[in-house]
Amino acid sequence: MAVRKDTIFERFLSPVVQLFIDREGLEQFYRSIDWETASDRFRNPTLVYPTYYSSQNFHGIDKGYLNPRAAVSYDPITQYVILPNETLVRQAAIDTVQGQPQRILDLGCGTGSTTLLLKQKFPQAEVIGLDFSPYMLVMADYKAQQAGLEIQFVHANAEETGFPDASFDLVTASLLLHETPPAVSRKILQEAARSLKPGGEMLILDGNQNTLRQTDWLTQIFEEPYIQAYAAGNVDAWMGAAGFGAVHTQELWWIHQVTKGVKPLPGQDPDVTPSQAQAVGTDRFSFPDVGFPAPAFE
């Protein structure tokens, strides 16, 4: 897969993970798709990739997510590195959403794992997945078709989505912020606030910043160029600066965190009081006692 060999993951963990991955099957799947033609269905020819994205080899893969091989290898690897179970983690975050959103935007959707779960959780909603990589969108759309789910996928920058103001009831970002510089993360949250309707909710699933700060070795396992800067930051503070109220972060299985916030109603102080937050269900939230649901893609 054209990866670097000097990361801790490649030196120690990759040999173990490879025992559970059908490399021949992945290679056959990769060769079964004309990636350039398939990605043209989603590609926005006017989109300009910023240097922070185009110049990095995310996860050690040459050219990162702008390499179609990343779209093929992402799910098989991720299912083993998002502990204790990838689908369980993503579903637990989604299950904290209040109400029944009618229009949902999933930023940095990647191969669509969270996007599919959102559509399954809220079948009545219009769900849109947005990503920088047209190749990841090819895989996301393939998974949606296999699952029989109607989802729109858009090739765009999460900093400037192009959607009108107040377009969505729910905006989500799963495992996105740790892959962007903090300044970009803050812009993404500002864009999310702009695109949300008043009273709309923002949901973020990502690495636990407290844990990452205390266990530096975790930031060294994968080639993640911005994860140390992410760990040094504070998503709650970024959310507050973007104008969200009732911001709260809760630890999820020690290595993950879920952050939620609400776009204030007109005339409402962003610093929502606890009683107001309780009214919208976001001051405190707990993860439901869920089992291990079937994966969105196998």
Beta strands, then each sheet from edge to edge (+ up, - down):
strand 1: 103-107
strand 2: 126-131
strand 3: 152-155
strand 4: 168-174
strand 5: 196-207
strand 6: 245-252
strand 7: 256-262
sheet 1: 3+ 2+ 1+ 4+ 5+ 7- 6+
end
